Amino acid sequence: TDSLANESRLKTLIDRDPSPHLYQTLANLYAEQQRWPEAQNAYFEAFRGAPGNADYAFNLAVSLDMLGQRSTALTYYEKALALGGIHRFDRARAEARIRQLKQAH
């Protein structure tokens, strides 16, 4: 029930102020619950609102990867690395996944 309440609260906040940070937080909640279609949609909204944020691009890539959308995931992994700057994701993990996806083609 806590996650349901958190989800409801986040959606209410997003209705008032659709900020990328709120979409990212909602997406993380969905990802924790393995609700990948909803996570992907929310991560996309976060990235759309802040296209210069490498973490948002990386998280969108992971969600697409989890949904089997490998080609699109590859694009966003590459964007995450290209954006550079301060980020929280593991750069080596992203590079390794890019190599795996390219080998699969």
Buried (B, 14 or more C-beta within 10 A) or exposed (E): EEEEEEBEEBEEBBEEEEBBBBBBBBBBBBBEEEBBEBBBBBBBBBBEBBEEBBBBBBBBBBBBBBBEBBEBBBBBBBBBBEBEEEBEBEEEEBEEBBEEBEEEE
